[in-house]
């Protein structure tokens, strides 16, 4: 059965003939389903029109009372999975058998423990043993399938609910929509939702609309989400705070903060109270735009007018924004407010403040933050130490950076590849490429895997300090370690060969680079032109320049490539080709280009650890 074969939502009388899939999928049997509607209705004392019905009885067995107490005590989760499985086995042996309500409680507890496959397995066993189930049991099983990224199983179960005589509830459909969206099947989710509305199979509630709106926002379909939001406003289903938050968050991610503020105002006019998740994304984008006055007004409204207390996430947004803008006193003041309000700063908060001090060169204050973290019994992360290592390397204080690097082990932390790349770059900057190479082999021997930036850093440092033979030897090991050289990698080593007059080696590398689909960059073009001005008739240099021009033209999509003559290859004093114009516009000094790690490399990795 295809994934959306049930999404047509046929009228009830025609529906049963549509769904061919049943519990064959669950029981791994080719025989028809062992559960039928007649079997369920044959169970006495059960009212199947009400899924929450608990049979009346003049006497409730003591075993059931004990079971209910045990399930209530562990409703948030059992200490370990074996306890839950053991209880399920005991429930199967009870006489009389526990009610479906009790089994649902146990399965729900397993859901909370994120034991989705285990819960589904128990549901399958219940079906195999003909233990009575209800639509609630089916909903739990469908939820398990969706959480396990098996929405195809979930739709098979939807078909089985009809065959077993149950009508799915709005909870069933909400779960299926959420499952489709979680697997990035937004088109299928939209179709399924539209058919629910079209055929009026179920009345969507605020959760249905909000789930769909949030899914559209997260997949970048904010305009569709807004259209659905307006449709929701016109219907009998009023949006709630969570619905507004989904739209506000999506608008803020797109940088449409004014639209988000307008929506926030409409929310207030309709007496729908915003919460911390409404304010946080707006504050974050206002901070990124440096609209500090509006940030202050919004915070004042949030805390004093709406009585909404910022959480650690909101405070950390402010600390991070103030720190990046150099407003370190404001960032410290925010942390003081956090402590006064009983919100303890976490490691992300302190990392943001530490990054701010390091960016201003205030290393004593940055180290003081590390001592504060330890005094508050907060565990530093590898990123905490990497911030300090990077700051000291930028100031060329490699001894202190190495000491901090070694202190990571005392906190039980393992340095990341970013940490190692920063140290290698620092050593190369100090003119110690051989020490960097020794350090590289040492960390590699300890099991730390390099990335392509590691090699580019070392290659640049070796070439810049005239260790081109070492660089070529290292270059040949890149692919042996499972990495693929990139355009920047080739250009670094080619420039090194050119400056060291290893023209044959450079020519060979250009061939390999072109074969790999890369082309010469602006810095390498600048080096070639500089050499051609002084040695215009060197045939190897001219050949390299010809190959580079051809590769560049191919990369620009030119189908017809004319041959390049020696005269065209030679830089003329009064004639500049289009390629030369492009090169001149983008070229940087070659000596600086060789071996310099992009300053934004660490900052880009740093943002992954932030909000």
Backbone torsions as a table, in degrees:
resi	resn	phi	psi	omega
1	UNK	NA	133.0	179.5
2	UNK	-69.8	162.1	-172.8
3	UNK	-57.6	-40.1	-174.8
4	UNK	-112.4	30.4	178.5
5	UNK	-67.6	-21.2	178.8
6	UNK	-96.3	-0.6	-173.6
7	UNK	-79.7	-5.1	177.5
8	UNK	-71.6	-18.2	176.2
9	UNK	50.9	64.6	-179.7
10	UNK	-70.2	160.0	175.6
11	UNK	-57.7	153.6	-172.2
12	UNK	-53.6	-40.7	-174.8
13	UNK	-68.9	-25.6	-179.2
14	UNK	-96.4	-10.8	-169.4
15	UNK	-69.2	-39.9	-171.9
16	UNK	-63.0	-29.3	179.0
17	UNK	-77.1	-12.1	-175.5
18	UNK	-84.6	-33.3	-172.1
19	UNK	-94.2	107.5	-178.1
20	UNK	-90.8	-23.7	-176.7
21	UNK	-80.4	139.0	177.9
22	UNK	-138.8	-140.8	-175.6
23	UNK	-86.1	10.9	172.4
24	UNK	-59.8	-36.8	178.9
25	UNK	-63.9	-34.3	-176.3
26	UNK	-82.1	-39.0	-174.1
27	UNK	-95.5	-2.6	-178.9
28	UNK	55.7	39.7	-178.7
29	UNK	-124.3	147.9	178.3
30	UNK	-89.3	-6.1	179.5
31	UNK	-77.2	160.5	178.3
32	UNK	-61.0	166.6	-177.4
33	UNK	-58.1	138.8	-179.8
34	UNK	-82.8	-6.7	-179.3
35	UNK	-111.3	132.1	178.6
36	UNK	-129.3	163.6	179.1
37	UNK	-64.1	-35.2	-180.0
38	UNK	-62.3	-36.1	179.6
39	UNK	-63.0	-42.6	-178.2
40	UNK	-67.4	-43.7	-176.4
41	UNK	-71.6	-17.5	178.3
42	UNK	-74.4	-15.8	179.9
43	UNK	-72.0	119.5	-176.6
44	UNK	-73.0	156.9	175.8
45	UNK	67.0	14.5	178.6
46	UNK	-112.9	131.5	175.3
47	UNK	-105.1	102.0	-174.5
48	UNK	-82.8	-3.2	172.8
49	UNK	-76.0	-18.0	178.6
50	UNK	-122.0	107.5	-176.0
51	UNK	-66.8	-18.4	-179.3
52	UNK	-96.0	8.3	-176.2
53	UNK	-66.6	132.1	173.7
54	UNK	-114.1	122.2	-174.0
55	UNK	-57.6	142.5	176.1
56	UNK	-78.1	142.0	179.4
57	UNK	-152.3	143.3	178.4
58	UNK	-73.2	-18.7	-178.1
59	UNK	-142.7	125.8	175.4
60	UNK	-99.3	120.3	-177.8
61	UNK	-57.3	145.8	178.0
62	UNK	-59.6	-34.6	-179.3
63	UNK	-62.2	-35.7	179.3
64	UNK	-72.2	-37.8	177.6
65	UNK	-63.8	-43.3	178.1
66	UNK	-64.1	-40.3	179.1
67	UNK	-62.1	-42.9	-179.7
68	UNK	-62.6	-41.2	178.6
69	UNK	-64.0	-41.6	-178.7
70	UNK	-65.6	-42.1	178.9
71	UNK	-66.9	-37.0	179.2
72	UNK	-67.1	-40.1	-179.6
73	UNK	-65.0	-31.2	-175.4
74	UNK	-110.6	25.4	-175.3
75	UNK	-65.6	-21.8	178.1
76	UNK	-87.7	-9.2	179.6
77	UNK	137.6	143.9	176.2
78	UNK	-82.2	156.3	-179.6
79	UNK	-61.2	-36.0	174.2
80	UNK	-147.4	162.3	-174.4
81	UNK	-65.9	-32.6	-178.3
82	UNK	-60.3	-35.8	178.8
83	UNK	-62.7	-42.3	179.5
84	UNK	-65.5	-42.7	-179.9
85	UNK	-67.0	-37.9	178.1
86	UNK	-63.5	-41.2	178.6
87	UNK	-64.0	-39.6	178.8
88	UNK	-61.2	-40.8	178.7
89	UNK	-64.3	-39.2	178.3
90	UNK	-66.1	-38.1	179.5
91	UNK	-63.0	-36.1	179.8
92	UNK	-66.7	-26.0	-176.8
93	UNK	-93.3	-6.3	-176.5
94	UNK	-69.2	144.9	173.4
95	UNK	-129.7	115.7	0.5
96	UNK	-73.8	165.0	-177.5
97	UNK	-66.6	139.6	176.0
98	UNK	-57.3	157.3	-179.5
99	UNK	-75.1	163.7	177.4
100	UNK	-58.0	-33.0	179.2
101	UNK	-57.2	-40.3	-179.5
102	UNK	-69.1	-42.0	177.5
103	UNK	-62.9	-38.6	178.0
104	UNK	-63.0	-38.3	177.8
105	UNK	-60.7	-43.5	-179.2
106	UNK	-65.9	-44.5	179.5
107	UNK	-64.5	-37.6	177.9
108	UNK	-64.1	-38.9	177.3
109	UNK	-62.2	-41.1	177.4
110	UNK	-64.5	-34.7	175.0
111	UNK	-61.0	-44.4	179.2
112	UNK	-63.8	-29.9	177.0
113	UNK	-81.5	-0.3	-178.7
114	UNK	63.0	28.4	176.2
115	UNK	-96.7	67.0	-171.0
116	UNK	-68.2	-43.9	-178.1
117	UNK	-68.5	-34.0	177.7
118	UNK	-66.7	-45.5	179.6
119	UNK	-60.7	-42.2	178.9
120	UNK	-64.9	-38.5	178.8
121	UNK	-63.1	-40.3	178.1
122	UNK	-66.8	-39.2	176.2
123	UNK	-60.3	-43.4	178.8
124	UNK	-62.2	-38.8	179.1
125	UNK	-67.5	-38.2	176.0
126	UNK	-58.7	-42.7	179.1
127	UNK	-65.5	-41.2	-180.0
128	UNK	-62.9	-36.7	-178.7
129	UNK	-88.4	7.5	178.6
130	UNK	60.2	32.0	174.8
131	UNK	-76.6	128.8	-177.0
132	UNK	-57.4	136.2	177.7
133	UNK	-126.9	168.1	179.6
134	UNK	-130.3	-178.5	177.6
135	UNK	-63.7	-28.7	177.3
136	UNK	-64.5	-41.6	178.5
137	UNK	-62.1	-42.5	177.1
138	UNK	-61.5	-42.3	-179.5
139	UNK	-60.3	-39.6	178.3
140	UNK	-64.4	-43.7	-179.9
141	UNK	-64.7	-41.1	177.7
142	UNK	-62.6	-40.6	177.6
143	UNK	-61.0	-41.1	177.9
144	UNK	-61.0	-44.1	-179.9
145	UNK	-62.5	-43.1	-178.7
146	UNK	-65.3	-41.2	177.9
147	UNK	-67.1	-25.5	179.5
148	UNK	-90.3	10.5	-179.4
149	UNK	60.6	33.5	175.1
150	UNK	-120.9	65.8	-178.8
151	UNK	-68.3	-21.5	175.4
152	UNK	-64.6	-40.8	174.7
153	UNK	-62.9	-40.0	-178.2
154	UNK	-60.7	-40.8	179.5
155	UNK	-73.1	-28.6	172.7
156	UNK	-64.7	-39.2	176.8
157	UNK	-66.5	-34.8	176.6
158	UNK	-60.6	-42.7	176.7
159	UNK	-60.8	-39.0	-178.1
160	UNK	-67.9	-30.9	178.8
161	UNK	-61.7	-39.4	178.3
162	UNK	-67.1	-42.7	-179.0
163	UNK	-64.6	-27.7	-179.8
164	UNK	-88.9	2.3	174.4
165	UNK	92.3	11.8	179.5
166	UNK	-103.0	151.9	171.4
167	UNK	-105.8	125.9	179.4
168	UNK	-60.5	148.9	177.9
169	UNK	-98.9	176.3	177.3
170	UNK	-62.6	-28.8	176.7
171	UNK	-63.4	-39.9	178.5
172	UNK	-58.5	-49.8	-177.3
173	UNK	-69.0	-37.0	176.5
174	UNK	-59.7	-41.9	-179.1
175	UNK	-65.0	-41.0	-180.0
176	UNK	-67.3	-40.6	177.6
177	UNK	-62.3	-44.3	179.3
178	UNK	-62.7	-37.4	179.1
179	UNK	-65.2	-42.2	177.7
180	UNK	-63.4	-43.6	-179.4
181	UNK	-66.1	-36.3	-179.6
182	UNK	-66.0	-23.1	177.2
183	UNK	-100.7	19.5	175.4
184	UNK	61.0	31.8	176.0
185	UNK	-102.5	61.4	-174.7
186	UNK	-67.1	-34.7	179.4
187	UNK	-63.9	-44.7	178.4
188	UNK	-65.3	-38.2	178.8
189	UNK	-63.8	-41.2	178.9
190	UNK	-63.6	-43.9	179.0
191	UNK	-61.6	-45.1	179.7
192	UNK	-61.5	-44.9	-179.8
193	UNK	-64.4	-43.9	-179.6
194	UNK	-61.8	-37.5	179.0
195	UNK	-70.3	-32.8	174.8
196	UNK	-60.1	-43.3	179.7
197	UNK	-69.7	-44.9	-173.6
198	UNK	-62.3	-47.0	-175.4
199	UNK	-92.8	0.5	176.8
200	UNK	51.3	40.1	-179.8
201	UNK	-69.4	-34.5	179.2
202	UNK	-148.7	149.7	178.3
203	UNK	-84.4	110.3	-179.9
204	UNK	-61.8	140.8	177.1
205	UNK	-105.5	-174.8	-176.7
206	UNK	-62.5	-30.4	178.1
207	UNK	-68.4	-39.8	178.7
208	UNK	-60.1	-52.2	-179.9
209	UNK	-61.5	-45.2	-176.8
210	UNK	-65.0	-39.7	177.3
211	UNK	-60.4	-44.1	-179.5
212	UNK	-67.8	-43.5	179.9
213	UNK	-63.3	-44.8	179.7
214	UNK	-63.5	-39.4	178.4
215	UNK	-65.0	-41.0	177.8
216	UNK	-64.6	-40.6	178.6
217	UNK	-62.9	-44.1	-176.7
218	UNK	-69.9	-21.7	178.0
219	UNK	-97.5	12.2	174.9
220	UNK	83.7	9.9	-179.7
221	UNK	-99.7	59.4	-176.7
222	UNK	-64.4	-36.6	180.0
223	UNK	-63.2	-42.0	176.8
224	UNK	-64.1	-40.0	179.2
225	UNK	-62.1	-40.8	178.8
226	UNK	-65.5	-38.7	177.6
227	UNK	-63.4	-43.9	178.2
228	UNK	-65.8	-35.9	177.8
229	UNK	-62.5	-43.3	178.1
230	UNK	-65.8	-38.6	175.9
231	UNK	-62.1	-40.0	179.3
232	UNK	-63.3	-41.6	-180.0
233	UNK	-62.1	-34.4	-178.9
234	UNK	-79.6	-19.3	179.9
235	UNK	-83.4	-175.4	180.0
236	UNK	-80.4	-1.8	-176.1
237	UNK	-103.2	108.6	-177.7
238	UNK	-80.3	134.1	175.1
239	UNK	-62.9	149.3	176.8
240	UNK	-112.8	-171.5	-176.8
241	UNK	-59.6	-40.5	-178.3
242	UNK	-65.1	-37.7	178.3
243	UNK	-62.6	-49.1	178.0
244	UNK	-59.9	-40.4	-178.4
245	UNK	-61.3	-38.3	179.7
246	UNK	-61.9	-43.5	-180.0
247	UNK	-68.9	-45.3	-179.1
248	UNK	-59.0	-45.8	-179.2
249	UNK	-62.2	-41.1	179.8
250	UNK	-66.4	-42.2	178.5
251	UNK	-63.0	-40.0	179.8
252	UNK	-66.1	-38.3	178.8
253	UNK	-65.0	-28.2	177.4
254	UNK	-87.1	-0.2	179.2
255	UNK	81.5	9.3	-178.7
256	UNK	-89.9	63.3	-173.2
257	UNK	-67.9	-32.6	179.1
258	UNK	-66.0	-39.6	175.5
259	UNK	-64.5	-38.6	178.2
260	UNK	-64.8	-40.1	177.7
261	UNK	-65.6	-38.8	177.1
262	UNK	-63.9	-41.5	178.1
263	UNK	-65.3	-37.6	176.4
264	UNK	-61.3	-39.6	178.6
265	UNK	-66.8	-41.8	176.7
266	UNK	-61.5	-37.9	178.4
267	UNK	-59.9	-43.9	-179.9
268	UNK	-67.6	-38.8	179.9
269	UNK	-62.6	-32.5	-179.6
270	UNK	-88.4	8.5	178.1
271	UNK	61.9	29.7	172.6
272	UNK	-96.6	113.5	-170.5
273	UNK	-75.3	126.6	175.3
274	UNK	-73.1	157.4	175.6
275	UNK	-124.6	-171.0	-175.4
276	UNK	-62.4	-29.3	-179.8
277	UNK	-77.8	-13.9	172.4
278	UNK	-79.0	-44.3	-174.3
279	UNK	-76.6	-37.2	-171.6
280	UNK	-57.3	-49.8	-179.7
281	UNK	-65.4	-33.6	178.8
282	UNK	-67.1	-44.0	178.3
283	UNK	-60.6	-40.5	-177.7
284	UNK	-63.5	-45.3	-178.1
285	UNK	-73.5	-32.4	175.2
286	UNK	-64.2	-38.7	177.2
287	UNK	-64.9	-41.5	-179.3
288	UNK	-65.3	-27.3	177.7
289	UNK	-90.5	0.0	179.4
290	UNK	59.7	35.9	175.9
291	UNK	-92.9	68.1	-169.2
292	UNK	-63.4	-36.3	-179.0
293	UNK	-62.3	-42.2	178.7
294	UNK	-68.6	-33.2	175.9
295	UNK	-59.8	-45.8	179.7
296	UNK	-62.9	-42.4	179.6
297	UNK	-64.1	-42.3	-179.0
298	UNK	-67.4	-40.1	177.1
299	UNK	-62.7	-41.1	179.3
300	UNK	-63.0	-43.2	177.6
301	UNK	-63.7	-42.0	-177.2
302	UNK	-61.4	-49.9	-172.3
303	UNK	-81.9	-46.7	-171.2
304	UNK	-90.2	-39.5	-177.0
305	UNK	-85.1	-49.0	-175.6
306	UNK	-92.4	-6.6	178.9
307	UNK	57.0	36.6	176.9
308	UNK	-101.1	119.8	-178.2
309	UNK	-85.2	126.9	175.3
310	UNK	-61.8	144.5	176.0
311	UNK	-98.0	-177.3	-176.3
312	UNK	-62.4	-30.7	178.8
313	UNK	-65.7	-46.1	-179.9
314	UNK	-63.6	-46.0	179.3
315	UNK	-61.2	-39.5	-179.1
316	UNK	-66.7	-34.3	174.2
317	UNK	-57.3	-45.7	-178.4
318	UNK	-66.8	-45.2	179.7
319	UNK	-60.6	-43.7	-179.2
320	UNK	-64.2	-43.6	-178.6
321	UNK	-66.2	-45.8	179.3
322	UNK	-64.0	-39.1	-179.4
323	UNK	-65.5	-43.4	-179.9
324	UNK	-67.1	-26.1	180.0
325	UNK	-90.9	4.0	179.6
326	UNK	79.2	8.1	179.0
327	UNK	-89.5	66.9	-172.2
328	UNK	-70.3	-32.8	176.9
329	UNK	-64.5	-40.5	176.9
330	UNK	-64.8	-39.8	179.3
331	UNK	-63.2	-43.0	177.4
332	UNK	-64.1	-37.2	179.5
333	UNK	-64.5	-37.3	177.7
334	UNK	-62.1	-41.0	179.4
335	UNK	-66.3	-36.8	175.5
336	UNK	-62.1	-42.2	177.8
337	UNK	-62.7	-40.8	177.8
338	UNK	-56.2	-48.6	-178.8
339	UNK	-62.9	-39.1	179.7
340	UNK	-65.9	-33.8	-178.9
341	UNK	-88.4	1.8	177.1
342	UNK	81.1	13.2	176.5
343	UNK	-98.0	109.2	-177.1
344	UNK	-76.6	125.9	175.4
345	UNK	-59.7	144.1	177.0
346	UNK	-104.8	-174.3	-174.3
347	UNK	-65.6	-31.6	178.6
348	UNK	-66.3	-39.0	178.0
349	UNK	-60.8	-50.1	-178.9
350	UNK	-66.8	-35.6	176.8
351	UNK	-61.0	-39.0	179.3
352	UNK	-63.8	-44.6	179.7
353	UNK	-66.2	-41.0	178.4
354	UNK	-62.2	-41.1	177.7
355	UNK	-61.4	-38.8	178.1
356	UNK	-62.7	-45.2	178.2
357	UNK	-63.3	-40.8	-179.3
358	UNK	-65.5	-38.8	-179.6
359	UNK	-66.2	-24.0	177.5
360	UNK	-94.4	1.9	179.1
361	UNK	75.4	15.6	-179.5
362	UNK	-93.3	75.8	-171.4
363	UNK	-71.4	-31.4	178.2
364	UNK	-63.1	-42.6	178.5
365	UNK	-67.0	-35.6	179.0
366	UNK	-65.3	-42.1	176.8
367	UNK	-66.0	-33.5	177.5
368	UNK	-62.9	-35.5	177.0
369	UNK	-62.1	-40.3	178.4
370	UNK	-61.9	-41.1	177.7
371	UNK	-65.8	-36.9	177.2
372	UNK	-63.2	-42.5	178.8
373	UNK	-58.3	-46.1	-179.1
374	UNK	-66.7	-39.8	-178.8
375	UNK	-64.7	-28.7	179.7
376	UNK	-90.0	8.9	178.6
377	UNK	60.8	30.1	175.4
378	UNK	-94.4	131.9	-176.6
379	UNK	-79.4	118.7	174.9
380	UNK	-64.2	159.4	176.0
381	UNK	-111.0	171.6	175.9
382	UNK	-59.2	-33.9	-179.9
383	UNK	-66.0	-35.1	177.9
384	UNK	-57.1	-49.4	179.8
385	UNK	-68.6	-35.6	-179.0
386	UNK	-64.0	-34.6	175.8
387	UNK	-57.5	-47.5	-178.5
388	UNK	-68.8	-43.1	178.8
389	UNK	-58.3	-45.1	-179.4
390	UNK	-62.9	-42.3	-178.1
391	UNK	-64.0	-44.5	-179.8
392	UNK	-70.0	-33.6	176.6
393	UNK	-65.8	-37.4	178.6
394	UNK	-64.4	-31.2	176.7
395	UNK	-89.0	6.5	179.0
396	UNK	60.3	31.0	174.8
397	UNK	-101.1	72.5	-173.2
398	UNK	-67.6	-30.4	-179.4
399	UNK	-62.8	-46.2	179.1
400	UNK	-66.7	-40.7	179.4
401	UNK	-60.0	-40.7	179.0
402	UNK	-67.8	-37.0	177.1
403	UNK	-62.1	-44.8	178.7
404	UNK	-63.6	-40.5	178.4
405	UNK	-58.7	-44.3	-179.7
406	UNK	-69.7	-27.8	179.6
407	UNK	-71.7	-14.4	178.3
408	UNK	-59.6	-38.2	-177.8
409	UNK	-62.8	-31.9	-179.5
410	UNK	-65.3	-25.3	175.9
411	UNK	-95.0	9.8	177.8
412	UNK	71.2	26.2	-176.7
413	UNK	-106.5	147.6	178.0
414	UNK	-108.8	129.5	179.5
415	UNK	-64.1	150.5	178.6
416	UNK	-93.6	173.8	177.8
417	UNK	-64.3	-29.6	177.6
418	UNK	-65.2	-42.3	177.9
419	UNK	-58.5	-47.0	-179.5
420	UNK	-64.8	-40.2	179.7
421	UNK	-62.8	-38.0	178.7
422	UNK	-64.0	-44.1	179.6
423	UNK	-66.1	-41.6	178.4
424	UNK	-62.6	-41.1	178.5
425	UNK	-64.7	-40.0	178.5
426	UNK	-61.8	-42.5	178.2
427	UNK	-64.1	-40.4	179.0
428	UNK	-67.2	-37.3	178.6
429	UNK	-63.6	-31.6	178.5
430	UNK	-82.2	3.1	-179.8
431	UNK	78.0	28.5	-179.7
432	UNK	-119.6	59.4	-176.9
433	UNK	-67.3	-30.5	179.5
434	UNK	-70.5	-36.5	174.0
435	UNK	-64.4	-37.6	177.7
436	UNK	-64.1	-40.1	179.8
437	UNK	-66.0	-40.8	176.9
438	UNK	-62.5	-44.4	178.1
439	UNK	-61.5	-38.8	178.8
440	UNK	-60.6	-48.4	-179.4
441	UNK	-66.0	-31.4	179.4
442	UNK	-67.0	-49.4	-178.5
443	UNK	-68.9	-30.0	176.7
444	UNK	-67.3	-36.6	177.3
445	UNK	-67.7	-24.0	178.1
446	UNK	-85.4	1.8	175.7
447	UNK	97.2	6.0	178.4
448	UNK	-83.2	124.5	-177.2
449	UNK	-85.8	128.6	175.6
450	UNK	-78.3	162.9	170.1
451	UNK	-117.2	-176.6	-175.1
452	UNK	-66.6	-29.2	177.5
453	UNK	-65.9	-35.4	176.6
454	UNK	-57.2	-48.2	-179.3
455	UNK	-67.0	-40.8	-179.9
456	UNK	-63.4	-37.1	177.6
457	UNK	-63.3	-47.7	-179.7
458	UNK	-67.3	-42.9	-180.0
459	UNK	-60.9	-42.8	179.1
460	UNK	-64.0	-43.6	179.7
461	UNK	-64.3	-41.8	179.7
462	UNK	-66.9	-43.6	-179.3
463	UNK	-66.4	-41.6	-177.9
464	UNK	-63.6	-32.0	-178.8
465	UNK	-100.3	19.2	170.7
466	UNK	69.1	29.3	172.8
467	UNK	-104.8	58.8	-172.9
468	UNK	-69.1	-36.8	178.7
469	UNK	-61.1	-42.1	176.8
470	UNK	-63.2	-39.3	-179.7
471	UNK	-64.8	-43.0	178.8
472	UNK	-63.6	-39.1	178.2
473	UNK	-64.2	-41.8	178.8
474	UNK	-67.6	-38.7	-179.9
475	UNK	-58.3	-37.7	-177.7
476	UNK	-69.5	-17.7	-179.1
477	UNK	-89.2	-6.7	-175.2
478	UNK	-60.4	-52.8	-177.4
479	UNK	-67.6	-27.0	177.2
480	UNK	-64.6	-25.9	179.8
481	UNK	-95.4	17.5	174.1
482	UNK	79.9	15.0	179.1
483	UNK	-110.2	158.2	179.9
484	UNK	-116.6	123.6	177.8
485	UNK	-58.6	143.7	179.4
486	UNK	-107.3	179.1	-179.1
487	UNK	-56.8	-43.6	-179.7
488	UNK	-63.6	-37.4	-179.8
489	UNK	-61.4	-48.8	179.9
490	UNK	-61.9	-44.7	-176.3
491	UNK	-64.6	-36.2	177.9
492	UNK	-62.1	-49.5	-176.3
493	UNK	-71.3	-33.3	177.2
494	UNK	-65.6	-43.0	177.9
495	UNK	-62.3	-39.7	177.6
496	UNK	-60.6	-42.9	178.9
497	UNK	-64.8	-39.8	-179.0
498	UNK	-64.5	-46.4	-179.1
499	UNK	-67.6	-26.7	178.4
500	UNK	-92.2	8.9	176.8
501	UNK	63.8	24.9	175.0
502	UNK	-92.8	69.8	-172.1
503	UNK	-68.5	-35.4	179.0
504	UNK	-64.7	-42.9	177.3
505	UNK	-63.4	-39.6	178.4
506	UNK	-64.4	-41.0	179.5
507	UNK	-61.8	-42.4	178.3
508	UNK	-63.3	-41.3	179.5
509	UNK	-68.5	-35.4	176.7
510	UNK	-62.3	-42.8	177.5
511	UNK	-57.7	-45.3	-178.6
512	UNK	-67.6	-37.8	179.7
513	UNK	-64.7	-45.9	179.8
514	UNK	-63.5	-40.2	178.4
515	UNK	-62.4	-32.5	179.8
516	UNK	-81.2	-2.5	176.1
517	UNK	92.3	13.3	179.7
518	UNK	-105.4	166.1	179.6
519	UNK	-135.0	168.4	-178.4
520	UNK	-66.0	144.1	178.0
521	UNK	-100.5	179.0	-174.2
522	UNK	-63.0	-40.2	-177.4
523	UNK	-66.2	-42.2	178.7
524	UNK	-67.4	-37.0	175.3
525	UNK	-59.4	-42.1	179.4
526	UNK	-62.2	-40.9	178.9
527	UNK	-63.7	-45.7	-179.6
528	UNK	-60.6	-45.8	-179.0
529	UNK	-63.8	-39.3	178.0
530	UNK	-61.2	-42.1	-178.9
531	UNK	-72.0	-37.1	-179.5
532	UNK	-67.9	-29.7	177.4
533	UNK	-63.9	-33.6	-178.6
534	UNK	-95.0	-26.4	-178.2
535	UNK	-133.9	61.4	-170.7
536	UNK	-64.0	-27.2	-174.3
537	UNK	-100.0	12.4	175.9
538	UNK	-70.0	114.8	-174.2
539	UNK	-62.3	-34.6	-179.6
540	UNK	-66.8	-42.3	178.5
541	UNK	-63.2	-42.3	178.9
542	UNK	-62.7	-40.4	179.4
543	UNK	-63.5	-42.6	178.1
544	UNK	-61.5	-44.3	-178.0
545	UNK	-64.6	-38.9	177.0
546	UNK	-60.9	-47.0	-179.9
547	UNK	-61.4	-39.9	-179.0
548	UNK	-67.0	-39.6	178.4
549	UNK	-64.6	-43.0	179.4
550	UNK	-62.1	-45.8	179.7
551	UNK	-62.1	-38.6	-179.2
552	UNK	-67.1	-41.7	178.7
553	UNK	-66.0	-37.2	177.7
554	UNK	-64.7	-40.4	-179.7
555	UNK	-66.8	-25.1	177.2
556	UNK	-85.0	0.8	173.9
557	UNK	84.6	20.4	178.6
558	UNK	-80.9	123.6	-176.5
559	UNK	-77.1	-42.3	-178.2
560	UNK	-98.3	118.8	-177.7
561	UNK	-111.0	116.4	178.3
562	UNK	-81.5	153.0	179.3
563	UNK	-68.9	146.2	-178.0
564	UNK	-102.9	121.3	-179.0
565	UNK	-87.7	168.9	177.5
566	UNK	-60.9	-39.1	-178.9
567	UNK	-63.7	-38.2	178.4
568	UNK	-68.5	-34.4	-178.3
569	UNK	-71.9	-29.6	-178.4
570	UNK	-75.4	126.1	177.9
571	UNK	-65.1	120.6	178.9
572	UNK	-91.2	150.4	-178.2
573	UNK	-72.2	-32.0	-173.9
574	UNK	-115.6	7.1	-178.4
575	UNK	-136.8	124.8	-179.1
576	UNK	-122.4	124.0	179.7
577	UNK	-76.3	163.7	177.3
578	UNK	-56.9	-36.2	178.0
579	UNK	-64.4	-40.8	179.3
580	UNK	-63.2	-39.6	178.6
581	UNK	-60.6	-46.1	180.0
582	UNK	-62.2	-40.4	-178.7
583	UNK	-68.0	-42.4	-178.8
584	UNK	-64.4	-35.3	-176.6
585	UNK	-69.3	-31.9	-173.1
586	UNK	-107.3	-12.6	-172.5
587	UNK	-69.4	142.8	171.9
588	UNK	-117.8	167.2	-179.8
589	UNK	-58.2	126.2	-172.4
590	UNK	-64.7	-36.6	-179.5
591	UNK	-61.9	-37.6	179.0
592	UNK	-74.4	-32.0	-176.1
593	UNK	-69.3	-36.2	-175.6
594	UNK	-70.5	119.8	172.1
595	UNK	82.7	1.0	-177.5
596	UNK	-90.0	119.0	177.0
597	UNK	-73.0	135.1	-179.4
598	UNK	-55.6	126.1	-176.6
599	UNK	-62.9	-21.9	-178.2
600	UNK	-85.8	-5.1	-175.7
601	UNK	-58.9	-50.4	-178.3
602	UNK	-69.8	-39.2	-179.1
603	UNK	-62.3	-37.0	177.7
604	UNK	-66.4	-42.6	176.7
605	UNK	-66.5	-31.3	-178.1
606	UNK	-63.7	-38.2	-176.9
607	UNK	-64.8	-25.5	178.2
608	UNK	-65.8	-22.9	-179.5
609	UNK	-92.1	-6.6	-176.6
610	UNK	-94.3	-155.2	-171.1
611	UNK	-68.0	NA	NA
